[in-house]
Amino acid sequence: MLVSPDGRRVVTSGNYQFGGIEWWDATEFPFKRLGGYAGVLPSSLGFAPDGRHFMLEQHGTVYVLRMDGSITTAPPAPAPPAPTVTTEPAKPVPAPPPPPPKVLAKWLELTDGQTLAAWDQFQTAGWTLKNNMLEADGSAQGWVGTKKEYEDFEFEFEFRLPLRGNSGVFLRAWDNGLPNGSEFVEIQLIAEAGVQNLQAFQRHGAVYKKMPPNPVPPFKLNQWNKGRIEVVGKHVTVTIGGVKCIDADVDFPRMKGRVGLQHYRTSAEFRNVRIREK
């Protein structure tokens, strides 16, 4: 039994003419039969929203049953409107600010003067600095080194060697190394003409006993030659006479030390020597 929302009507379902529904006036007792519909076995039964008609479902179809006995198919309920999604435009992500430009250290001039004030001598004398030129007289073996120890740096210089002249640049050298510098990483500077039986790692521009130059850089006998060395971590780049002859990683015994110039029993001259940290 189903009672209308206003309590005035009652709907029953059951055995009306072997199956059906009946509706009754519930304002007086006994109830007064108002009508019926036979042959309906609804799976669900209810009142229409107006409270005056009935709605029933049979085999998935919804019907509206009016009080006059007529029946119609109920229109499908409209689909609920799709929710309105308001999408705000994506805000542009600001680009990160550029890194501040790296400020390079200033060049330190090492042959700008008349004395060896910028250098320390090790295991030998025989070095002089006059008229902005540093000279080894060839009387012994040893080296001069920068006052300061360096880790990563750029080193620029000009050098002049006589026939069979032999010198070099020590990288990250330490005070109590052997006089000939054989324990250090050395960039070989040598006038090859007249020197016999040189091995590849002893040639001009080589990392002495470690790495041959590729290619062998140019050399002008008894004339000024330009050199540039850059050391960053284990990586060493060497340019002599405008030709890059070393560009590779090198094993260093120590990662910080002095930069030195070799005195190896022949004269050698240097000028415009300067260094800066990286």
Buried (B, 14 or more C-beta within 10 A) or exposed (E): EBEBEEEEBBBBBEEBEEEBBBBBEBEEEEBEEBEBBEEBEBEEBEBBEEEBBBBBBBEEEBBBBBEEEEBEEBEEEEEEEEEEEEEEEEEEEEEEEEEEEEEEEEEBEBBEEEEBEBBEBBBBEBBEBEEEBBBBBBEBBBBBBBEEBBBEBBBBBBBBBBEBBBBBBBBBBBEEBEBBBEBBBBBBBBBBEEBEEEEEBBBBBBBBEBBBBBEBBEBEBEEEBEBBBBBEEEEBBBBBBEEBBBEEEBEBEBEEBBBBBBBBBBBBBBBBBBBBEB
